[in-house]
Amino acid sequence: MNGDTSAPAGQTPLAIGTVYTPPQSNTMAITSLIVGILTWTMGFLVACPIIAVTYGIGGLVCLPVLLVGWLVAIFTGNSARQQIRASRGQQTGDGLAIAGVVMGVLGVVLIMVILVLVLLSLLGLIFFGWSISKS
């Protein structure tokens, strides 16, 4: 470094012998984003409709799997945000973590809405005697 202690604009100069390392992206933030995207695209838009059409059991199989994927996105995203804050500028990726958390929360809300609709349908069948069979 030849004794040059200059630093990029807005940063303090480095002491002689130290090396500037740029901030690293937090891997949990990246994981949160990838799991959120994969759960929405591969699980919800591809696999569940195929399972539902092929075997007729899409909801029984898919909802728990989707729920796990979206919960993983939420938990890894929140953990990543805590790690990023604690790193004091050494890690980046807060936006990635937020995107993963948002996708996870939207997915969990969707599952809750689906479950409420199923419950209301079952209650309607029980209390109002709607018939499923064609007679």
N, C-alpha and C positions, 0 to 999 in steps of 0.2 A: 504494500500500500504506500510505500515511500513516505510515511509520516502524514499522509493526507487524511484528515479527520473530518472532511466535509460530508454532509449528509443530504439526502433529498430534502426538498423544501418542506418545511413544517415539522421536521424531525430533529432531534438533538444530535449533535455530532458524536461519532463513535470514538471510544478511546483507542489508542494505538494498540493494534494486535487483535481487535475484535472484528468480527465479520457480521455484516448486516444480513439477516435472514428475513425474507419476505413472509408475511402471514400465510399460514397454511389453511386450506379449507378443512373444516371439521368433518371427519368421516361419518359421524352419526347424523349430521345434517344431510349429507349426501344419501345415506341409507334411508332416512326418513322420506326424502323426496322420491327415491326410486321405489320403495315399498308402496308409498301412496299411489304413484302412477301405475305400477304393475297391478296393484289390487283393483284399481278402477278399470284399467283397460283389459288385462288378461282375465281377471276373475269375474268382474261384473258384466263386461260387454262381450266376452268371448266364451269362457268356460261354462258359466252358469246357464246361459241360454242353450248351449249344446247339451249339457247334462239334463236340463229340464225337458227338452224336446226328445232326447234319446231314451231316457229312463223314467221321466215323469216325476223325479224326486229332486228337482233343482233346489227348491227352498230348504229342504231338510239337509242337504249336503252343503249348499253354497253359503247360506247365511252365516253359519258358524265360521267357515273358512274366511269369508269376507270380513267378518267382525274381528277375527284375529289379525288379519293383515292391516286393517285400519287402526286397531289398537296399537300395533307395533309402530306404525307411522306416528301416532300421537306420542307415545312414550319416548321413542328415539328422538323425535323432534324437540320435545321439551328438555330431554337430557342434553341434547346438543346446544340448545340455547343457554342452558346453565353453564356448560363448559366454555362456550364462546365468551360469555360475560366474565367468567373467572380467569380467562386467559389474558385479559387486558391488552387486546389488540394483536395477540400472536396467532389467533385463529379467526377465520371468517366463515361465512355460510349461514348467517342468521336468516337471510331471506329464504334460503333453501329449507331450513328447519321450519320456518313459518309456513311455507307452502306445503310441506309434508303434514304438519299439524292440521292445517285447514282441510286438506283432502281427507285426513282421517276423521276429523270431526264431522264433516259433511257425510261421510260414509256411515258413521255411527248413527247420525240423525236419520238418514235414509232407512237404516235397518229398524230403528225405533218406529218410524212411520209405518213401515211394512207390517211390523208386529202388531201395532195398534189396529190397522185395517183388518188383519187376519182375526184378531180377537173380536172386533166388532162384527165381522161376518159370522164367526162362530156363535156369538151371543144372539145375533139375529136368527140363526138357525134354531137355536135352543128355545128362545122365548117366543118367536113369532111363527115357528113351524114351517119355515121355508123349506121346500123340498129340493134336494140335489138331483134325485132320480127323475128321469123322463117317464111320466106315466100318462 
